[in-house]
Amino acid sequence: MLNRTRVVLMHTTHPGNIGATARAMKTMGLERLYLVQPEQFPHSKADEMAANAKDILSSAIVVQTLDEAMADCQLVIGTSARSRAIPWPLHTPRQMAEKAASESDATEIALLFGQEQSGLSNDVLQRCHYHLQIPANPEYSVLNLAAAVQVIAYEWRVASLQVGDDVEEWDYRLATADEMEKYFSHLEEVLIQIDFLKQEAPRKLMTRLRRLFLRTRPDVMEMNILRGMLTAVQEKIK
């Protein structure tokens, strides 16, 4: 699963953290690095901290939006250091690595890491299928970015070495992040049209529906059915 996992760093402020992340990735066999609007990259400090992992930096993909970084992914995992008001399926790195190892070989996986000081925003975390939390010392749970990547990359490598014959196979590929976002936009549009979603008082309805469908993880055929149902509702109310 290592070759189908990408590490996505969002709005990284210090170029040294990008280099150290590349080094942490390479030691565990991860090679695909995506950078969403890094403040300074390329940079000599990134090269210095990468040591012999400069090839990871040279092949890193720099994008302007998260959509570009994860559009074709079928499993999106957000790292989070704290609990949220609306809980999401939450796993430790080991649990998540074992779960990822059981995915089909066609499943593209994205591991999202937020800015050093603030982590991932609630909006971004609501676009993830699962949240991942490192069970650090509760009295001092602060990990720097590269250290967090190293912990998770280690578990990814261990799980990849233990993959057996229990890989889950399916008749259709899972819906991608881009397809899920288009579905959520369509769903919200229909719910407003039938006056089920009150724009003046949404009461986190879409957040909870996101959690429901992301937890379900529909395949592309199921997604086409859901979109078709929404279109039929729109035709009916016309």
N, C-alpha and C positions, 0 to 999 in steps of 0.2 A: 504493500500500500504506500510505500515511501514515494514511488514515482508518480503517484496520483494525488499527492498532498502538497498544497501550496501554503506557504506562510505569508500572511498579509499583515504588513505593518502600516498603521494609519497615522498620518500627520506626525511622524517621528521628528523630534526637535533637535536631537544631537546626532551628528553623523557617526560618532564613535559607536553608538548603540546599534546602528545598522551594520557596521563592520563586525561587532561582537556577535550579533545575531547570525550573520553569515557563517562565522566560525563555529557557533553552537550547532547550526544546522548541518554543516559538512561533517562534523565529528560523528553524527548519527545517521548520515546517509540521506538527508533531505537536501534537495537541490533547487527547488523552485521558490524564489522570493519575489513577492509583489510589494511595491511601495506606493501608498496612496498619498500624494502631495507631501513628500518629505520636505522639510524646510531647507536642508542642505545636502544635496546629492547630485552628482558625484562629489567626493570630498577626500582630501588626503588623510584625514583622521579616520574615515571609514576604511580606507585601504590599510592603514596602520593596524587598526584593531582586528581586521579580518585575518591578518597573518597569511597563512597559506590557503585561505578560502576566497581569494580575490576572484576566482572564477565564478563564484556564487554572485558576487557583486556585478561582474561584467555581464552576466546573463539576467540580472534582475530586471523586472518589468515595472516601469514607472507609469502610473496612471493618475488621472485627476479625480476620479470618483470611485467609490466602493462598488458601484454597479459594474464598472469595467473589470474590477479585480475578481469578482465572483459570479459573473453572469452565467457561466456555463457549469457552475458547481451544483451538485445534487445533495451535498451534505456540508452545511456551514456551521462552524463551532465558534462561539465567542468566548473569550477568556474574561472572567469577571472576578474581582476581588471582594465583592460584597453582595449581600442578598438584595433582592428587588421587591418593590411593593407588590407586583404581580409576579409570583414565582414562575420560573421556567424549568423545564427538565434539566437537572444539574448533575454533573458527574465529576469525579476526580480524574486526573490525567490517566491513571491506569484503567479505570472503568471505560473512559471514552476511547482510549487506544484499542482496547479489546473489542469494543463495539464497532469501531471503524475498520478493524481487521476483518470483521465478518461481512463487510459490505461487498457487493459485486465488484469485480475488477474494472467495470465500466464507470464506477462512481467517482466523480471528481470531488475532492475534499478541500475545504478552505479553513485554515486556522487563523482567526482574527485576533490581532493584538492592538490595543489602543495607544494613545499618546502616553508618554512616560508619566506625566503628572496626573492625568485625569482618567485614563483608561478608555474603555468604549462607552459611548453615550447610550442612553436607554433606547433611542431610535434605532441605533445599529444593533443592539442586543435583541430587539424585537424582530429582527430579520434573520436571526439564527435558529437553527433547529434545536440546538442544545447549548447550554452554558457549561463552561469548564472552570473549575476552581481548584487551585493548588492548596491542599490542607496544611498551610504554614502555621507557625506558632501564633496563636491569636493575640499574644501580647506584643508581638512585633512581626507582622505579616507582610512587610514591605519587601518585594523582590524587584530588582531592576529588570529591565526589559529582556536583556540577553539571558539572564539567569532563569527567567520564566520560560523562555523559549527552550533553554537547555533541558529543563526538567521535563517538559512535555515531549520534546524531540526524543529524549531517552526512552520514555514509555512507548512512543511510536515505534522506535526501533525494536524494543523487546517484543512488542506485540507482533511486529512484522516477521520476526524470526520464529514465531510459534504458530503461524497460520497453518491450519490443517485443511481438511476437506469440508468443513462446515461453513464455507462461504455461501452467503445467501444468493440464490439466483432468482430472477424474475422474468416474466414474459415481455415486459416493456421497461425501458429505462425510467428512472425516477425523474420527476419534473425538476428543471434547473431553477436556480435562484431567480433568473430573469423571468421565467414562466410563472413562478409563484408571485412575483411582484405584479405582473400584468393581471393575474387572477385577482389579487387583493384590490387592485384599482377598479377592476370590473365589478367585483362584489360590492365594494363601497358605493359605487355609482348606482347599482341596482337597489341597494338597501335605502339609499336616499330617495330614489324615485318612488319606492313603495311606502315611503314615510316610516320605515322601521328604524332607520338611523336618524336621530335628531341632531342636526349639525350644531344647533345651539347648546345641546347638552348630550354629547356623545357617550359619556360615562364609560370610557375605555372599552367600548364594544369592539372596535376594530383590533385593539390590542389582544383581547381575549380570543377573537376569531383567528387572528394570526397564530396565536399559541396553539389553538386547536388544529388548524390545518398543517402547520409546520410539524407538529407532533405526529400527525397522521402520515405525512410524507407521501402524497399521492404520486402515482406514476404518470407518464405523459398521456396515456389513454384515459385514465381517471380524470386528469386535468381537462382534457378535451370534453369529457362528459359534463363536468362541472361548469365549464365555460358555456357549453351548449345549453345547459339548463338556464343559466343567467340570460343568455340571448333570447331564449324562448319566453322567459318572463317579460323581458323588455318588449318583445313583439306582442305579447298578450295585452300589456297595459297600454299599448298604442291604440 
